[in-house]
Amino acid sequence: MKFVATRGALAAALLSLSTFGASAQECIAPANPGGGWDFTCRQVGKTMQDLGLIDSTMQVVNLAGGGGGVAFAEVVNKRGDDNDLIVAASTATATRLAQGAYPGNSMDQVRWLATIGADYGVIAVAADSEVTDLTGLLDQIKNDPTSVSIAGGSAVGGWDHLKVLIAANAYGIDDVRSVKYIAFDGGGEAVTQLLAGSVQAFTGDISEAKGFVDSGDIRVLAVLSPERLPGEFAAFPTAREQGVDAIGANWRGFYAPGGMSDEAYNEWVSKIADLYASDAWKETMAANGLAPLDLQGDAFQEFVTNSVAQIQSISKEIGIIK
């Protein structure tokens, strides 16, 4: 069952007891149902309950808006000491923080918990497209940038956009600002526009593309991973094997309120580590194209700090921020 946040629901959640385990644990997905953040909350919550790591069903609240900014502000300003709350995050979160897209907020206002894997980027076309490989698409862009529009589920300058620019730059397109990127509110809407013929290609993550590949609607030109992914994803070629040295990994994980107690923080870190180590989660990762990325606590905090710095550097280079 999908739970959509309302003011009443959030107000009720604020009245919960703060001691870890004394009340229902809650996960905020900072987007509408169906995307990567929603998947992170729901799948982790279900698996934690199945493994007995939490005593009851994880309450999932979809709090969309501002590319995660509404949820971030909610946590920082209203729920800063909630020990029972975690929030789904990803490279997209780090990207927006790096670019100052959450006005008045910064990464050090929350506590970074752990990762649950990495979701590699894909560049895809409609199944009936005449483009057969990544280099063919990039050649079209290089020869006539106005002839190709690429749709993604993040804002201009967001992670979906940056993935395409990384690939274009690796292929020798010097002015990556010439690449036409059109932002939509989530990967599902972006694919809908692709199938309608409004755009010529799609950029997203493999977990959100999988269903559209299975239904026969889209064809993956390249996965932005160092080598081919295992299992059912092994059929998808990498950008690297096509001569385009582009890697784009979208880590998935969680942050917590900045005022969460050390005891609760350490408990959450431990539970997510136990989840990650379980056979059940390994099966989930394999089924959804998640690659290994195992970072918890201080190691994850350092990783996010470095990621934000790197994305700031890239964003300045391409003129997205000054």
C-alpha positions as CSV (number, residue, x, y, z in Angstrom):
1,M,0.0,0.0,0.0
2,K,1.3,3.4,-0.9
3,F,1.4,6.1,1.8
4,V,1.2,9.7,0.6
5,A,2.3,12.3,3.1
6,T,-0.3,14.8,4.4
7,R,0.1,17.5,6.9
8,G,-2.0,15.4,9.3
9,A,0.2,12.4,8.9
10,L,3.4,14.5,9.4
11,A,1.9,16.1,12.5
12,A,1.0,12.7,13.9
13,A,4.5,11.5,13.2
14,L,5.9,14.4,15.2
15,L,4.1,13.2,18.3
16,S,5.8,9.8,18.2
17,L,8.1,8.9,21.1
18,S,11.8,9.7,20.4
19,T,13.4,6.6,21.9
20,F,14.6,4.3,19.2
21,G,12.4,1.2,18.9
22,A,9.7,2.6,21.2
23,S,7.6,3.8,18.2
24,A,7.2,3.0,14.6
25,Q,10.2,3.7,12.5
26,E,9.7,6.1,9.6
27,C,11.4,6.6,6.2
28,I,10.8,9.7,4.2
29,A,11.1,9.2,0.4
30,P,11.7,12.8,-0.9
31,A,9.7,12.2,-4.1
32,N,6.4,10.8,-5.4
33,P,5.9,7.0,-5.4
34,G,7.7,4.9,-8.0
35,G,11.2,6.5,-8.1
36,G,14.5,5.5,-6.7
37,W,14.1,7.2,-3.3
38,D,10.7,5.5,-2.9
39,F,12.2,2.1,-3.8
40,T,15.0,2.7,-1.3
41,C,12.5,3.3,1.6
42,R,10.0,0.6,0.7
43,Q,12.4,-2.2,-0.1
44,V,14.7,-1.5,2.8
45,G,11.8,-1.2,5.2
46,K,10.2,-4.5,4.0
47,T,13.5,-6.4,4.1
48,M,14.4,-5.0,7.6
49,Q,11.0,-6.2,8.9
50,D,11.4,-9.6,7.2
51,L,14.8,-10.0,8.8
52,G,13.5,-9.0,12.2
53,L,15.7,-5.9,12.4
54,I,12.6,-3.7,13.1
55,D,9.6,-4.8,15.1
56,S,6.8,-3.4,12.9
57,T,6.2,-2.1,9.4
58,M,8.4,0.8,8.3
59,Q,6.1,3.8,7.7
60,V,7.0,5.3,4.4
61,V,6.1,9.0,3.8
62,N,6.4,10.4,0.3
63,L,7.4,14.1,0.7
64,A,8.1,15.4,-2.8
65,G,9.3,18.8,-3.8
66,G,12.4,20.8,-4.7
67,G,14.3,17.7,-5.8
68,G,14.5,16.5,-2.1
69,G,14.7,20.0,-0.7
70,V,11.3,20.0,0.9
71,A,12.1,16.8,2.8
72,F,15.6,18.1,3.8
73,A,14.1,21.3,5.2
74,E,11.4,19.4,7.0
75,V,14.0,17.3,8.7
76,V,16.3,20.1,9.6
77,N,13.7,22.6,10.7
78,K,11.0,20.5,12.3
79,R,12.4,17.0,13.1
80,G,16.0,17.6,14.0
81,D,16.0,15.3,17.1
82,D,13.7,12.5,15.8
83,N,15.5,9.2,16.6
84,D,13.0,7.1,14.6
85,L,13.4,8.9,11.3
86,I,15.6,8.1,8.3
87,V,15.5,9.7,4.9
88,A,16.3,8.1,1.5
89,A,19.2,9.8,-0.2
90,S,21.4,9.3,-3.3
91,T,24.0,11.0,-5.5
92,A,21.2,13.3,-6.5
93,T,21.0,14.5,-3.0
94,A,24.7,15.2,-2.9
95,T,24.5,17.0,-6.3
96,R,21.8,19.4,-5.1
97,L,23.6,20.1,-1.9
98,A,26.8,20.7,-3.9
99,Q,25.0,23.2,-6.2
100,G,23.3,25.1,-3.4
101,A,19.8,23.9,-4.6
102,Y,18.5,23.5,-1.0
103,P,18.6,27.2,-0.1
104,G,19.9,27.8,3.4
105,N,20.7,24.1,4.0
106,S,24.0,22.2,3.9
107,M,25.1,18.6,4.2
108,D,26.4,19.1,7.8
109,Q,22.9,19.8,9.1
110,V,22.1,16.0,9.0
111,R,23.9,12.8,9.9
112,W,24.8,10.4,7.1
113,L,24.0,6.8,8.0
114,A,25.0,4.3,5.3
115,T,24.7,3.1,1.7
116,I,22.7,0.2,0.5
117,G,24.4,-0.1,-2.9
118,A,25.0,1.8,-6.1
119,D,22.7,2.2,-9.0
120,Y,24.6,2.7,-12.3
121,G,23.4,5.2,-14.8
122,V,22.0,4.3,-18.2
123,I,21.5,6.1,-21.5
124,A,18.6,4.6,-23.5
125,V,16.4,5.1,-26.5
126,A,12.9,4.0,-27.5
127,A,12.9,0.3,-28.6
128,D,12.1,1.3,-32.2
129,S,14.8,3.9,-32.4
130,E,17.2,3.8,-35.4
131,V,20.1,4.6,-33.0
132,T,21.8,1.3,-32.1
133,D,24.7,2.3,-29.9
134,L,26.0,5.0,-27.7
135,T,28.6,6.3,-30.2
136,G,25.8,6.7,-32.7
137,L,23.8,8.9,-30.4
138,L,26.9,10.9,-29.4
139,D,27.8,11.4,-33.1
140,Q,24.4,12.9,-33.7
141,I,24.9,15.3,-30.9
142,K,28.4,16.2,-32.0
143,N,27.3,16.8,-35.6
144,D,24.0,18.6,-34.8
145,P,23.4,19.3,-31.1
146,T,19.9,20.6,-31.8
147,S,18.8,17.3,-33.3
148,V,18.9,15.3,-30.1
149,S,17.0,16.1,-26.8
150,I,17.7,13.8,-23.8
151,A,15.1,13.5,-21.0
152,G,15.9,12.8,-17.4
153,G,14.1,12.8,-14.1
154,S,16.4,15.3,-12.3
155,A,16.6,19.1,-12.7
156,V,18.9,20.8,-15.1
157,G,22.4,20.4,-13.5
158,G,21.1,17.4,-11.5
159,W,22.6,13.9,-11.5
160,D,20.7,12.6,-14.6
161,H,22.0,15.7,-16.5
162,L,25.5,15.3,-15.3
163,K,25.7,11.7,-16.4
164,V,25.0,12.7,-20.0
165,L,27.6,15.5,-19.8
166,I,30.2,13.1,-18.4
167,A,29.6,10.8,-21.4
168,A,29.6,13.6,-23.9
169,N,32.8,15.0,-22.5
170,A,34.5,11.6,-22.6
171,Y,33.5,11.3,-26.3
172,G,35.2,14.6,-27.2
173,I,32.3,16.9,-27.2
174,D,34.2,19.9,-25.8
175,D,31.2,22.3,-25.3
176,V,29.0,20.0,-23.2
177,R,26.6,22.9,-22.7
178,S,25.4,22.3,-26.2
179,V,23.9,19.0,-25.2
180,K,20.1,19.4,-25.0
181,Y,18.7,18.1,-21.7
182,I,15.1,18.3,-20.7
183,A,14.1,17.8,-17.1
184,F,11.0,16.0,-16.0
185,D,9.5,15.2,-12.6
186,G,10.9,11.7,-12.3
187,G,12.2,9.0,-14.6
188,G,8.7,7.6,-15.3
189,E,7.6,10.9,-16.9
190,A,10.9,11.2,-18.8
191,V,10.3,7.8,-20.4
192,T,6.7,8.7,-21.2
193,Q,8.0,11.7,-23.2
194,L,10.6,9.4,-24.9
195,L,7.9,7.0,-26.0
196,A,5.7,9.9,-27.2
197,G,8.5,11.0,-29.5
198,S,9.0,14.3,-27.7
199,V,12.7,13.5,-27.0
200,Q,15.2,11.2,-28.6
201,A,16.9,9.6,-25.6
202,F,16.6,9.0,-21.9
203,T,19.1,9.2,-19.0
204,G,18.4,7.6,-15.7
205,D,19.4,4.8,-13.4
206,I,19.2,1.1,-14.2
207,S,16.7,0.4,-11.4
208,E,14.2,2.8,-12.8
209,A,14.9,1.8,-16.4
210,K,14.5,-2.0,-15.7
211,G,10.7,-2.1,-15.9
212,F,10.6,-0.2,-19.2
213,V,13.2,-2.6,-20.6
214,D,11.2,-5.6,-19.4
215,S,8.0,-4.2,-21.0
216,G,9.9,-3.7,-24.3
217,D,9.5,0.0,-24.4
218,I,13.1,1.1,-24.3
219,R,16.5,-0.2,-25.3
220,V,19.6,0.5,-23.2
221,L,22.5,1.9,-25.3
222,A,25.0,1.9,-22.4
223,V,25.4,1.3,-18.7
224,L,27.8,3.7,-17.1
225,S,29.6,1.0,-15.1
226,P,33.2,0.0,-15.1
227,E,32.3,-3.5,-16.4
228,R,29.1,-5.3,-17.3
229,L,26.7,-5.9,-14.5
230,P,25.9,-9.5,-13.5
231,G,22.8,-11.6,-14.1
232,E,20.0,-10.4,-16.3
233,F,21.8,-7.0,-16.8
234,A,24.8,-8.6,-18.4
235,A,23.2,-8.1,-21.9
236,F,23.6,-4.3,-21.6
237,P,26.9,-3.0,-23.0
238,T,28.9,-0.5,-21.0
239,A,29.9,2.9,-22.3
240,R,33.6,2.0,-21.7
241,E,33.5,-1.0,-24.0
242,Q,32.1,1.3,-26.8
243,G,35.2,3.6,-26.3
244,V,33.5,6.1,-24.1
245,D,35.2,6.1,-20.7
246,A,32.3,7.4,-18.7
247,I,31.3,6.1,-15.2
248,G,28.2,7.2,-13.5
249,A,27.3,5.5,-10.2
250,N,24.3,6.8,-8.2
251,W,24.8,5.6,-4.6
252,R,21.7,4.9,-2.6
253,G,21.5,5.3,1.2
254,F,20.1,7.3,4.1
255,Y,20.6,10.3,6.2
256,A,19.2,11.1,9.6
257,P,18.3,14.2,11.6
258,G,21.3,16.2,12.8
259,G,20.1,16.0,16.4
260,M,19.6,12.3,16.5
261,S,21.2,10.8,19.6
262,D,24.5,8.9,19.2
263,E,22.8,5.8,20.5
264,A,20.1,5.9,17.9
265,Y,22.5,6.8,15.2
266,N,24.8,3.9,16.0
267,E,21.7,1.6,16.1
268,W,20.6,2.6,12.7
269,V,24.1,2.3,11.3
270,S,24.2,-1.3,12.7
271,K,20.8,-2.3,11.4
272,I,21.6,-1.0,7.9
273,A,25.0,-2.9,8.0
274,D,23.1,-6.1,9.0
275,L,20.6,-5.6,6.2
276,Y,23.4,-5.0,3.7
277,A,25.2,-8.2,4.8
278,S,22.1,-10.4,4.5
279,D,21.4,-12.9,1.7
280,A,18.0,-11.3,1.3
281,W,19.5,-7.9,0.4
282,K,22.1,-9.5,-1.9
283,E,19.1,-11.0,-3.8
284,T,17.4,-7.6,-3.9
285,M,20.5,-6.0,-5.2
286,A,20.9,-8.6,-8.0
287,A,17.2,-8.3,-9.0
288,N,17.4,-4.5,-9.3
289,G,20.8,-3.9,-10.8
290,L,22.4,-2.5,-7.6
291,A,26.1,-2.8,-7.5
292,P,28.1,-3.2,-4.3
293,L,28.8,-0.1,-2.2
294,D,29.2,-0.8,1.5
295,L,29.8,2.4,3.6
296,Q,28.6,3.1,7.1
297,G,28.9,5.8,9.7
298,D,32.1,7.9,9.6
299,A,33.2,6.3,6.3
300,F,30.0,7.3,4.6
301,Q,30.2,10.8,6.1
302,E,33.6,11.2,4.6
303,F,32.4,9.8,1.3
304,V,29.5,12.3,1.0
305,T,31.9,15.2,1.9
306,N,34.2,14.2,-0.9
307,S,31.3,13.6,-3.4
308,V,29.9,17.1,-2.7
309,A,33.3,18.7,-3.3
310,Q,33.8,16.7,-6.6
311,I,30.4,17.6,-7.9
312,Q,31.0,21.3,-7.0
313,S,34.1,21.2,-9.1
314,I,32.4,19.5,-12.1
315,S,29.5,21.9,-11.9
316,K,31.8,25.0,-11.9
317,E,33.6,23.5,-14.9
318,I,30.5,23.3,-17.0
319,G,29.1,26.6,-15.8
320,I,26.1,25.3,-13.8
321,I,27.4,27.1,-10.7
322,K,29.9,30.0,-10.3
